[in-house]
C-alpha cells in the first residue's frame, strides 16, 4: 500500500525561525558537506536580521574557511538560504508574520 501525504514535507514550515535555520544547516551538511556546530537559536539571538550573505560567511568561517577566497561556495550557500527561506534577508519577526 502506497502512503500519501496531504502536503510534501518541504512545504511545511516551522513557525520558529531558529528551527528553520537548523533545517537549512542540516541540508548544508548532508547535501554540501558543510557540517558546522552552528545552531539556529544562537544565530537568531546574535543577529536580529540574518542575510544570505551573512549566513554564508558564518557557515564558511565555522568551517575554518575565509569567505572571500571561496566565492562559489558563498554563492551556493546564499542560493540555498534564499531557496529555503524565500528571501535574502529574514528576521524572527518577519518569519512569525509569514507563518501566521
Secondary structure, DSSP 8 states (H G I E B T S, - for coil): -----SS-GGG---S-HHHHHHHHHHHIIIII-------HHHHHHH-SEEEHHHHHHHHHHHTT--GGG-HHHHHHHHHHHHHHHSSSEEEHHHHHHHH-
